[in-house]
Amino acid sequence: MIDRSAFAAIPLVTLLLGGCALPDRAEVVPTTEYKPDPGFWSLGLHRNGFSEERIDDQTWKVRVFGTATTEPSRMDLIAETRAAEIGSTNGFPYFKIIGRDGSLSCDYRSYYDPRPINSLPKSEITVRYAKAAQPDYLPTEQTFTENRAKLQMPTTVEDRALADQRLLTACAVLRERRAG
């Protein structure tokens, strides 16, 4: 005789195993959010978010560490938004970006697998603040408000796929430079 309770468990097991299916890469590695960087590596995940360093009374460096699916333009937007927030918080109504730097490191699974396993994009800006309006300086409050609105717009799967393709291209260029 067949135990019917075993058949009753089949839908439950199917549901549980179906929940283990891997999502596509864009869902696994989300885009970088506007949040502080925890400053350490945790649970195999890389740094993700912004940090800042005060250089002197009117100058700061803002760094953004991104995920593999984060567009460089989004990382720049996060850095500029944080720069505007720092100025507003510290009583500076104006700021100017006086330096900009970005980098990307690509680590690979093997020679035969072209997909990077741990791509670490980084954006860094140096910012000068002012108490009075000056040529080429941006208003901190207005810039912060406008940029925060842009950052809250949803990132589509297509945006992430495009970012992923650009990452693969950038890492392929780096790999060729190292080999040549």
N, CA, C and O of each residue as an XYZ file, in Angstrom:
720
protein
N       0.834     -1.175      0.000
C       0.000      0.000      0.000
C       0.883      1.244      0.000
O       1.923      1.261      0.660
N       0.484      2.285     -0.731
C       1.248      3.530     -0.864
C       0.812      4.495      0.225
O      -0.379      4.691      0.467
N       1.797      5.091      0.873
C       1.527      6.091      1.904
C       1.183      7.424      1.231
O       2.055      8.051      0.631
N      -0.068      7.861      1.324
C      -0.520      9.083      0.648
C       0.069     10.345      1.270
O       0.093     11.381      0.606
N       0.528     10.307      2.468
C       1.116     11.504      3.099
C       2.404     11.916      2.392
O       2.771     13.091      2.406
N       3.095     10.953      1.771
C       4.306     11.286      1.010
C       3.953     12.123     -0.207
O       4.702     13.025     -0.582
N       2.804     11.827     -0.834
C       2.370     12.616     -1.985
C       1.970     14.031     -1.585
O       2.135     14.970     -2.363
N       1.460     14.178     -0.404
C       1.046     15.500      0.078
C       2.254     16.415      0.253
O       2.126     17.636      0.161
N       3.408     15.841      0.502
C       4.620     16.642      0.713
C       5.247     17.110     -0.599
O       6.073     18.023     -0.586
N       4.880     16.517     -1.716
C       5.492     16.870     -3.013
C       5.304     18.347     -3.354
O       6.281     19.002     -3.717
N       4.080     18.908     -3.252
C       3.956     20.341     -3.572
C       4.810     21.227     -2.657
O       5.371     22.224     -3.111
N       4.909     20.872     -1.389
C       5.713     21.658     -0.455
C       7.192     21.596     -0.824
O       7.872     22.622     -0.829
N       7.688     20.414     -1.130
C       9.092     20.259     -1.523
C       9.358     21.008     -2.820
O      10.394     21.660     -2.950
N       8.443     20.928     -3.782
C       8.589     21.637     -5.057
C       8.647     23.139     -4.828
O       9.470     23.833     -5.425
N       7.776     23.635     -3.967
C       7.759     25.059     -3.658
C       9.073     25.490     -3.003
O       9.633     26.527     -3.357
N       9.556     24.707     -2.064
C      10.812     25.050     -1.386
C      11.994     25.014     -2.344
O      12.830     25.917     -2.324
N      12.077     23.990     -3.178
C      13.183     23.900     -4.128
C      13.076     24.975     -5.188
O      14.098     25.506     -5.624
N      11.888     25.307     -5.611
C      11.687     26.379     -6.591
C      12.148     27.717     -6.045
O      12.625     28.567     -6.797
N      12.010     27.905     -4.752
C      12.466     29.140     -4.116
C      13.975     29.251     -4.083
O      14.510     30.328     -3.821
N      14.668     28.160     -4.343
C      16.130     28.178     -4.330
C      16.723     28.526     -5.694
O      17.941     28.640     -5.828
N      15.887     28.694     -6.688
C      16.401     29.040     -8.013
C      17.149     30.359     -7.946
O      16.722     31.284     -7.256
N      18.243     30.447     -8.649
C      19.053     31.651     -8.617
C      18.462     32.734     -9.497
O      18.127     32.476    -10.653
N      18.326     33.946     -8.969
C      17.865     35.048     -9.803
C      18.968     35.459    -10.759
O      20.114     35.032    -10.617
N      18.616     36.305    -11.755
C      19.661     36.746    -12.668
C      20.652     37.646    -11.930
O      20.371     38.117    -10.828
N      21.805     37.878    -12.542
C      22.907     38.587    -11.894
C      22.516     39.997    -11.448
O      23.001     40.467    -10.419
N      21.645     40.683    -12.207
C      21.239     42.034    -11.856
C      20.488     42.057    -10.536
O      20.535     43.053     -9.814
N      19.785     40.952    -10.208
C      19.098     40.891     -8.925
C      20.054     40.495     -7.812
O      19.878     40.923     -6.671
N      21.054     39.695     -8.116
C      22.011     39.263     -7.108
C      22.893     40.420     -6.669
O      23.156     40.572     -5.476
N      23.354     41.238     -7.605
C      24.233     42.358     -7.301
C      23.460     43.652     -7.559
O      23.448     44.153     -8.683
N      22.818     44.193     -6.529
C      22.009     45.394     -6.747
C      22.875     46.617     -6.995
O      24.073     46.620     -6.712
N      22.249     47.648     -7.526
C      22.949     48.898     -7.753
C      23.260     49.565     -6.412
O      22.600     49.284     -5.411
N      24.240     50.425     -6.388
C      24.649     51.089     -5.157
C      23.591     52.100     -4.721
O      23.112     52.900     -5.525
N      23.237     52.054     -3.452
C      22.253     52.963     -2.881
C      22.954     54.150     -2.229
O      24.161     54.114     -1.989
N      22.186     55.203     -1.943
C      22.718     56.363     -1.227
C      22.699     56.029      0.260
O      21.682     56.189      0.936
N      23.838     55.565      0.751
C      23.970     55.177      2.158
C      25.442     55.178      2.524
O      26.304     55.073      1.651
N      25.730     55.296      3.804
C      27.140     55.246      4.217
C      27.758     53.884      3.943
O      27.095     52.854      4.061
N      29.022     53.889      3.581
C      29.797     52.665      3.409
C      30.113     52.129      4.795
O      30.579     52.886      5.647
N      29.871     50.832      5.052
C      30.184     50.305      6.382
C      31.681     50.315      6.695
O      32.070     50.181      7.855
N      32.525     50.471      5.670
C      33.959     50.592      5.901
C      34.694     49.290      6.094
O      35.865     49.297      6.473
N      34.041     48.168      5.843
C      34.702     46.871      5.983
C      34.053     45.882      5.037
O      32.975     46.124      4.494
N      34.731     44.769      4.856
C      34.201     43.683      4.029
C      33.445     42.753      4.955
O      33.944     42.400      6.024
N      32.259     42.358      4.562
C      31.441     41.535      5.434
C      30.747     40.438      4.629
O      30.201     40.701      3.557
N      30.769     39.242      5.132
C      30.063     38.111      4.536
C      30.348     37.942      3.046
O      29.468     37.542      2.283
N      31.568     38.245      2.639
C      31.943     38.071      1.246
C      31.488     39.204      0.344
O      31.745     39.170     -0.859
N      30.828     40.190      0.887
C      30.373     41.314      0.077
C      31.405     42.426      0.149
O      32.069     42.597      1.171
N      31.544     43.180     -0.930
C      32.512     44.264     -0.905
C      31.880     45.537     -0.375
O      30.663     45.624     -0.205
N      32.709     46.501     -0.122
C      32.249     47.783      0.369
C      31.246     48.377     -0.602
O      31.352     48.177     -1.812
N      30.264     49.113     -0.071
C      29.187     49.618     -0.912
C      28.557     50.826     -0.232
O      27.921     50.692      0.814
N      28.730     51.998     -0.820
C      28.168     53.223     -0.259
C      29.206     54.325     -0.265
O      30.251     54.201     -0.903
N      28.914     55.421      0.457
C      29.819     56.568      0.466
C      30.560     56.703      1.786
O      30.112     56.224      2.827
N      31.705     57.366      1.714
C      32.469     57.752      2.902
C      33.098     59.105      2.598
O      33.180     59.508      1.438
N      33.533     59.792      3.617
C      34.160     61.092      3.404
C      35.319     61.298      4.354
O      35.439     60.645      5.391
N      36.168     62.232      3.960
C      37.354     62.574      4.747
C      37.532     64.087      4.683
O      37.549     64.675      3.602
N      37.665     64.701      5.839
C      37.875     66.143      5.896
C      39.359     66.431      5.696
O      40.204     65.904      6.420
N      39.672     67.272      4.709
C      41.056     67.624      4.406
C      41.463     68.870      5.191
O      42.515     68.891      5.830
N      40.626     69.907      5.140
C      40.830     71.116      5.945
C      39.457     71.736      6.192
O      38.440     71.090      5.941
N      39.408     72.971      6.677
C      38.135     73.589      7.045
C      37.143     73.701      5.887
O      35.934     73.688      6.114
N      37.630     73.811      4.660
C      36.741     74.009      3.520
C      36.861     72.930      2.441
O      36.241     73.047      1.384
N      37.637     71.900      2.690
C      37.887     70.893      1.658
C      37.627     69.487      2.209
O      38.062     69.139      3.307
N      36.914     68.699      1.422
C      36.593     67.313      1.788
C      36.821     66.409      0.588
O      36.768     66.850     -0.560
N      37.078     65.122      0.875
C      37.086     64.073     -0.154
C      35.872     63.199      0.102
O      35.598     62.817      1.240
N      35.150     62.886     -0.955
C      34.000     61.984     -0.861
C      34.302     60.787     -1.754
O      34.643     60.948     -2.926
N      34.175     59.581     -1.193
C      34.422     58.350     -1.941
C      33.124     57.542     -2.008
O      32.345     57.507     -1.055
N      32.913     56.900     -3.148
C      31.770     56.004     -3.304
C      32.299     54.673     -3.807
O      32.994     54.611     -4.822
N      31.965     53.613     -3.090
C      32.305     52.252     -3.497
C      31.037     51.630     -4.053
O      29.994     51.652     -3.401
N      31.123     51.071     -5.265
C      29.928     50.571     -5.931
C      29.932     49.079     -6.149
O      30.927     48.391     -5.926
N      28.779     48.600     -6.595
C      28.640     47.198     -6.969
C      28.931     47.072     -8.462
O      29.055     48.071     -9.170
N      29.033     45.857     -8.918
C      29.353     45.607    -10.327
C      28.286     46.132    -11.270
O      28.581     46.393    -12.437
N      27.058     46.295    -10.805
C      25.986     46.744    -11.688
C      25.687     48.239    -11.542
O      24.651     48.711    -12.008
N      26.580     48.974    -10.904
C      26.352     50.405    -10.725
C      27.054     51.193    -11.826
O      28.263     51.072    -12.022
N      26.280     51.993    -12.532
C      26.829     52.852    -13.585
C      27.763     53.898    -12.961
O      27.482     54.390    -11.868
N      28.856     54.242    -13.630
C      29.732     55.309    -13.132
C      28.988     56.634    -12.914
O      29.294     57.376    -11.981
N      28.017     56.922    -13.775
C      27.267     58.173    -13.612
C      26.463     58.171    -12.309
O      26.304     59.219    -11.684
N      25.960     57.016    -11.897
C      25.232     56.932    -10.624
C      26.197     57.122     -9.457
O      25.864     57.779     -8.472
N      27.373     56.553     -9.570
C      28.360     56.718     -8.494
C      28.763     58.187     -8.363
O      28.911     58.693     -7.251
N      28.940     58.870     -9.494
C      29.247     60.305     -9.463
C      28.105     61.089     -8.830
O      28.336     62.026     -8.066
N      26.873     60.703     -9.149
C      25.706     61.380     -8.587
C      25.639     61.184     -7.072
O      25.311     62.116     -6.338
N      25.945     59.988     -6.611
C      25.974     59.728     -5.166
C      27.043     60.597     -4.506
O      26.797     61.194     -3.458
N      28.225     60.670     -5.111
C      29.310     61.482     -4.547
C      28.921     62.954     -4.488
O      29.161     63.617     -3.479
N      28.327     63.469     -5.552
C      27.916     64.878     -5.574
C      26.804     65.152     -4.563
O      26.776     66.205     -3.927
N      25.898     64.198     -4.425
C      24.806     64.357     -3.454
C      25.363     64.393     -2.039
O      24.960     65.223     -1.224
N      26.286     63.495     -1.756
C      26.891     63.489     -0.417
C      27.685     64.775     -0.186
O      27.646     65.326      0.914
N      28.392     65.256     -1.186
C      29.140     66.512     -1.059
C      28.196     67.666     -0.731
O      28.507     68.495      0.123
N      27.055     67.725     -1.396
C      26.073     68.780     -1.123
C      25.523     68.646      0.296
O      25.323     69.648      0.982
N      25.280     67.417      0.733
C      24.766     67.192      2.089
C      25.792     67.612      3.148
O      25.427     68.206      4.162
N      27.060     67.307      2.917
C      28.119     67.719      3.852
C      28.156     69.242      3.963
O      28.225     69.786      5.065
N      28.109     69.924      2.826
C      28.125     71.386      2.835
C      26.952     71.961      3.592
O      27.117     72.873      4.402
N      25.773     71.439      3.337
C      24.568     71.916      4.008
C      24.643     71.678      5.516
O      24.294     72.557      6.304
N      25.089     70.517      5.906
C      25.205     70.170      7.329
C      26.237     71.029      8.051
O      26.080     71.318      9.237
N      27.280     71.434      7.355
C      28.371     72.196      7.983
C      28.280     73.707      7.739
O      29.242     74.435      7.984
N      27.136     74.170      7.262
C      26.918     75.607      7.117
C      27.548     76.252      5.893
O      27.782     77.461      5.878
N      27.824     75.457      4.871
C      28.363     75.997      3.620
C      27.265     75.954      2.563
O      26.866     74.866      2.147
N      26.768     77.095      2.120
C      25.704     77.088      1.121
C      26.172     76.802     -0.312
O      25.344     76.607     -1.202
N      27.499     76.776     -0.543
C      28.013     76.568     -1.908
C      29.177     75.575     -1.895
O      29.917     75.460     -0.918
N      29.309     74.860     -3.020
C      30.445     73.939     -3.154
C      30.851     73.828     -4.615
O      30.087     74.127     -5.533
N      32.111     73.374     -4.788
C      32.662     73.172     -6.127
C      33.501     71.892     -6.101
O      34.271     71.663     -5.168
N      33.346     71.074     -7.121
C      34.174     69.871     -7.246
C      35.484     70.291     -7.890
O      35.501     70.763     -9.027
N      36.592     70.117     -7.154
C      37.891     70.564     -7.659
C      38.771     69.405     -8.121
O      39.846     69.619     -8.682
N      38.314     68.184     -7.882
C      39.065     67.008     -8.333
C      38.132     65.816     -8.459
O      37.172     65.673     -7.702
N      38.435     64.960     -9.437
C      37.587     63.791     -9.678
C      38.482     62.625    -10.083
O      39.398     62.777    -10.890
N      38.197     61.453     -9.502
C      38.972     60.265     -9.829
C      38.050     59.052     -9.744
O      37.106     59.034     -8.954
N      38.324     58.066    -10.545
C      37.550     56.828    -10.515
C      38.449     55.659    -10.832
O      39.484     55.815    -11.479
N      38.050     54.485    -10.375
C      38.859     53.301    -10.652
C      37.960     52.072    -10.710
O      36.802     52.106    -10.294
N      38.514     51.000    -11.230
C      37.806     49.736    -11.335
C      38.832     48.623    -11.205
O      39.864     48.639    -11.876
N      38.548     47.660    -10.343
C      39.406     46.480    -10.289
C      38.563     45.289    -10.704
O      37.385     45.199    -10.358
N      39.163     44.388    -11.438
C      38.445     43.224    -11.958
C      39.223     41.967    -11.595
O      40.377     41.814    -11.997
N      38.610     41.079    -10.848
C      39.201     39.784    -10.525
C      38.394     38.719    -11.262
O      37.171     38.820    -11.361
N      39.072     37.709    -11.774
C      38.409     36.713    -12.605
C      38.420     35.341    -11.957
O      39.273     35.027    -11.127
N      37.427     34.515    -12.368
C      37.349     33.136    -11.894
C      38.511     32.324    -12.455
O      39.216     31.629    -11.723
N      38.691     32.425    -13.757
C      39.767     31.691    -14.404
C      40.069     32.357    -15.737
O      39.363     33.271    -16.165
N      41.108     31.895    -16.374
C      41.478     32.443    -17.675
C      40.370     32.203    -18.699
O      40.155     33.028    -19.587
N      39.667     31.075    -18.578
C      38.664     30.698    -19.565
C      37.298     31.331    -19.322
O      36.440     31.288    -20.203
N      37.079     31.912    -18.156
C      35.786     32.530    -17.843
C      35.955     34.041    -17.843
O      36.585     34.582    -16.935
N      35.408     34.741    -18.841
C      35.644     36.177    -18.960
C      34.858     37.034    -17.979
O      35.057     38.249    -17.940
N      33.965     36.437    -17.180
C      33.143     37.248    -16.283
C      33.898     37.553    -14.987
O      34.393     36.636    -14.332
N      33.990     38.825    -14.612
C      34.649     39.157    -13.354
C      33.798     38.716    -12.172
O      32.574     38.846    -12.201
N      34.443     38.194    -11.133
C      33.694     37.749     -9.958
C      33.609     38.845     -8.903
O      32.677     38.852     -8.099
N      34.541     39.747     -8.891
C      34.541     40.752     -7.839
C      35.031     42.069     -8.427
O      36.211     42.406     -8.322
N      34.131     42.796     -9.036
C      34.483     44.066     -9.659
C      34.181     45.180     -8.684
O      33.073     45.270     -8.156
N      35.149     46.016     -8.449
C      35.011     47.045     -7.435
C      35.169     48.435     -8.036
O      36.277     48.971     -8.048
N      34.099     49.025     -8.532
C      34.208     50.393     -9.028
C      34.261     51.376     -7.862
O      33.613     51.174     -6.834
N      35.029     52.423     -8.033
C      35.152     53.445     -6.997
C      35.165     54.816     -7.660
O      35.795     55.010     -8.700
N      34.468     55.754     -7.050
C      34.460     57.136     -7.510
C      34.913     58.011     -6.341
O      34.515     57.786     -5.198
N      35.742     59.002     -6.635
C      36.232     59.886     -5.582
C      36.232     61.322     -6.093
O      36.711     61.592     -7.195
N      35.693     62.245     -5.292
C      35.738     63.654     -5.653
C      36.335     64.444     -4.501
O      36.176     64.083     -3.334
N      37.022     65.521     -4.840
C      37.521     66.472     -3.854
C      36.667     67.722     -4.001
O      36.456     68.221     -5.107
N      36.178     68.222     -2.866
C      35.198     69.309     -2.875
C      35.686     70.473     -2.028
O      36.224     70.282     -0.937
N      35.491     71.682     -2.544
C      35.803     72.917     -1.816
C      34.484     73.609     -1.505
O      33.619     73.711     -2.375
N      34.321     74.083     -0.283
C      33.085     74.745      0.149
C      33.305     76.238      0.330
O      34.424     76.697      0.560
N      32.202     76.992      0.221
C      32.270     78.448      0.386
C      31.012     78.939      1.097
O      29.934     78.360      0.968
N      31.185     80.034      1.858
C      30.054     80.660      2.567
C      29.290     81.628      1.663
O      28.113     81.897      1.901
N      29.950     82.153      0.629
C      29.318     83.110     -0.289
C      29.389     82.570     -1.714
O      30.261     81.770     -2.055
N      28.456     83.025     -2.528
C      28.419     82.593     -3.928
C      29.707     82.989     -4.642
O      30.212     84.101     -4.485
N      30.228     82.043     -5.436
C      31.440     82.275     -6.222
C      31.236     81.659     -7.599
O      30.391     80.778     -7.760
N      31.993     82.107     -8.590
C      31.853     81.524     -9.936
C      32.102     80.013     -9.906
O      33.020     79.539     -9.237
N      31.285     79.275    -10.630
C      31.378     77.818    -10.780
C      31.031     77.025     -9.524
O      31.209     75.807     -9.513
N      30.548     77.665     -8.478
C      30.127     76.954     -7.266
C      28.637     76.639     -7.368
O      27.865     77.431     -7.908
N      28.241     75.491     -6.853
C      26.851     75.059     -6.891
C      26.186     75.298     -5.533
O      26.860     75.251     -4.504
N      24.877     75.552     -5.517
C      24.173     75.697     -4.241
C      23.970     74.322     -3.590
O      23.473     73.399     -4.235
N      24.348     74.187     -2.329
C      24.288     72.876     -1.664
C      22.864     72.368     -1.498
O      22.585     71.219     -1.840
N      21.963     73.182     -0.987
C      20.585     72.736     -0.730
C      19.881     72.290     -2.005
O      19.292     71.210     -2.047
N      19.940     73.105     -3.025
C      19.270     72.802     -4.296
C      19.875     71.551     -4.935
O      19.143     70.692     -5.425
N      21.196     71.444     -4.933
C      21.866     70.282     -5.530
C      21.486     69.008     -4.782
O      21.208     67.979     -5.398
N      21.476     69.081     -3.449
C      21.111     67.909     -2.655
C      19.684     67.457     -2.978
O      19.448     66.273     -3.215
N      18.743     68.388     -2.987
C      17.334     68.059     -3.238
C      17.144     67.457     -4.628
O      16.468     66.438     -4.771
N      17.726     68.068     -5.645
C      17.576     67.568     -7.017
C      18.238     66.198     -7.200
O      17.667     65.306     -7.826
N      19.434     66.042     -6.652
C      20.145     64.768     -6.815
C      19.464     63.633     -6.054
O      19.410     62.506     -6.546
N      18.940     63.920     -4.853
C      18.235     62.872     -4.095
C      17.026     62.369     -4.888
O      16.741     61.172     -4.905
N      16.324     63.287     -5.540
C      15.172     62.887     -6.355
C      15.623     61.977     -7.501
O      14.954     60.988     -7.799
N      16.734     62.296     -8.137
C      17.256     61.458     -9.229
C      17.660     60.075     -8.715
O      17.420     59.067     -9.379
N      18.269     60.033     -7.536
C      18.727     58.758     -6.981
C      17.564     57.855     -6.569
O      17.721     56.635     -6.514
N      16.420     58.429     -6.284
C      15.270     57.626     -5.861
C      14.494     57.044     -7.037
O      13.581     56.239     -6.850
N      14.858     57.450     -8.243
C      14.200     56.866     -9.416
C      14.615     55.397     -9.524
O      15.784     55.072     -9.315
N      13.678     54.512     -9.844
C      14.018     53.079     -9.889
C      15.007     52.754    -11.006
O      15.005     53.374    -12.070
N      15.841     51.774    -10.732
C      16.780     51.264    -11.727
C      16.138     50.041    -12.365
O      15.735     49.117    -11.659
N      16.040     50.025    -13.668
C      15.396     48.915    -14.358
C      16.383     47.773    -14.594
O      17.597     47.942    -14.479
N      15.836     46.623    -14.922
C      16.674     45.464    -15.257
C      17.514     45.794    -16.491
O      18.659     45.354    -16.600
N      16.947     46.571    -17.421
C      17.686     46.961    -18.623
C      18.880     47.847    -18.261
O      19.964     47.697    -18.825
N      18.672     48.782    -17.304
C      19.774     49.628    -16.836
C      20.889     48.779    -16.254
O      22.068     49.019    -16.514
N      20.510     47.788    -15.467
C      21.510     46.917    -14.844
C      22.222     46.058    -15.880
O      23.428     45.829    -15.783
N      21.472     45.585    -16.872
C      22.092     44.788    -17.935
C      23.093     45.628    -18.719
O      24.167     45.145    -19.078
N      22.742     46.889    -18.985
C      23.647     47.798    -19.680
C      24.901     48.047    -18.835
O      26.018     48.047    -19.354
N      24.708     48.258    -17.541
C      25.849     48.453    -16.636
C      26.736     47.212    -16.621
O      27.963     47.315    -16.607
N      26.108     46.042    -16.622
C      26.856     44.791    -16.626
C      27.685     44.660    -17.898
O      28.840     44.236    -17.848
N      27.098     45.024    -19.038
C      27.828     44.950    -20.315
C      28.997     45.923    -20.327
O      30.084     45.582    -20.796
N      28.783     47.134    -19.812
C      29.877     48.117    -19.745
C      30.984     47.639    -18.824
O      32.164     47.858    -19.097
N      30.604     46.981    -17.727
C      31.596     46.424    -16.809
C      32.438     45.363    -17.511
O      33.664     45.369    -17.403
N      31.784     44.454    -18.228
C      32.520     43.411    -18.945
C      33.482     44.011    -19.960
O      34.610     43.542    -20.107
N      33.033     45.053    -20.662
C      33.884     45.720    -21.643
C      35.075     46.388    -20.956
O      36.213     46.243    -21.403
N      34.816     47.113    -19.878
C      35.892     47.799    -19.150
C      36.896     46.796    -18.588
O      38.104     47.022    -18.652
N      36.399     45.691    -18.040
C      37.301     44.677    -17.486
C      38.095     43.972    -18.583
O      39.251     43.603    -18.377
N      37.479     43.786    -19.740
C      38.211     43.184    -20.873
C      39.350     44.083    -21.315
O      40.429     43.592    -21.647
N      39.131     45.389    -21.324
C      40.191     46.361    -21.680
C      41.311     46.289    -20.657
O      42.487     46.262    -21.021
N      40.949     46.258    -19.362
C      41.984     46.146    -18.323
C      42.783     44.853    -18.451
O      44.001     44.839    -18.275
N      42.078     43.774    -18.761
C      42.743     42.470    -18.906
C      43.728     42.493    -20.073
O      44.831     41.957    -19.963
N      43.336     43.117    -21.201
C      44.225     43.209    -22.362
C      45.461     44.058    -22.033
O      46.568     43.735    -22.463
N      45.272     45.130    -21.279
C      46.410     45.988    -20.906
C      47.396     45.214    -20.024
O      48.610     45.346    -20.178
N      46.871     44.416    -19.112
C      47.749     43.625    -18.225
C      48.518     42.569    -19.015
O      49.688     42.299    -18.746
N      47.828     41.972    -20.004
C      48.450     40.903    -20.800
C      49.473     41.459    -21.783
O      50.459     40.795    -22.102
N      49.237     42.675    -22.260
C      50.115     43.237    -23.312
C      51.169     44.061    -22.767
O      51.981     44.600    -23.518
